[in-house]
């Protein structure tokens, strides 16, 4: 059973389609890398998986739950690249 499941993920910013029908399955123990050119939709995809961005279409599931429910249940977490949220952090 996959721990992260993304089906038909679409993200639009106005008329711009940033992510177009992405499918992704991540199984326990797997490491996944999203690689692509600037503007390819990597950040938008990750933001949808972590529940920060609401998709225009498609579905994201983490352990069978929506991203926000999975975070609230302690089944997922987000580690940002930059740690400058608080002064001196």
C-alpha positions in Angstrom: 0.0 0.0 0.0 1.3 3.4 -0.9 1.9 6.0 1.8 1.5 9.0 -0.6 -0.9 8.7 -3.5 -1.5 11.5 -6.0 -3.9 11.0 -8.9 -4.6 13.5 -11.7 -3.2 16.5 -9.7 -3.9 19.7 -11.6 -3.0 23.2 -10.3 -3.9 26.4 -12.2 -3.0 30.0 -11.5 -5.6 31.8 -13.6 -5.2 30.6 -17.2 -1.7 29.1 -16.5 -1.7 25.4 -15.9 1.3 24.8 -13.6 0.7 21.1 -12.9 -1.2 19.0 -15.4 -2.6 15.6 -14.4 0.3 14.4 -12.2 0.1 10.8 -10.9 2.5 9.7 -8.1 2.7 6.7 -5.7 5.2 6.6 -2.9 5.6 3.4 -1.0 7.0 3.1 2.6 10.8 3.3 2.6 11.0 4.9 -0.9 12.9 8.2 -1.5 11.4 10.4 -4.2 13.0 13.4 -6.0 11.0 15.9 -8.1 13.4 17.3 -10.6 12.7 19.7 -13.4 13.3 23.1 -14.9 12.4 26.4 -13.2 8.6 26.8 -13.4 8.0 23.1 -14.1 5.5 22.8 -11.1 7.7 21.1 -8.5 7.0 23.5 -5.7 3.3 23.6 -6.5 3.1 19.8 -6.5 4.9 19.6 -3.1 2.6 22.3 -1.7 -0.4 20.3 -2.7 0.9 17.2 -1.1 1.6 19.0 2.1 -1.8 20.6 2.1 -0.6 24.2 1.7 -2.1 24.6 -1.8 -5.5 23.4 -2.8 -5.4 21.6 -6.1 -7.6 22.7 -9.0 -8.3 19.1 -9.8 -7.2 15.6 -8.8 -6.7 14.0 -5.4 -3.9 13.8 -2.8 -3.9 11.1 -0.1 -1.4 10.5 2.7 -2.0 7.2 4.5 -5.5 7.2 3.1 -6.3 10.7 4.4 -6.3 14.2 2.8 -3.1 16.2 3.5 -4.6 18.3 6.3 -6.1 15.4 8.1 -2.8 13.4 7.8 -0.9 16.4 9.3 -3.4 16.8 12.1 -3.2 13.1 12.9 0.6 13.2 13.1 1.0 10.9 10.2 2.9 13.4 8.1 5.1 16.5 8.7 6.8 19.2 6.7 10.5 20.1 7.0 11.2 23.3 5.1 14.5 23.9 3.4 15.1 27.3 5.1 14.8 27.6 8.9 14.5 31.4 9.1 10.9 31.4 10.5 12.0 32.9 13.8 14.9 35.3 14.4 18.0 33.4 15.5 16.6 30.1 14.4 
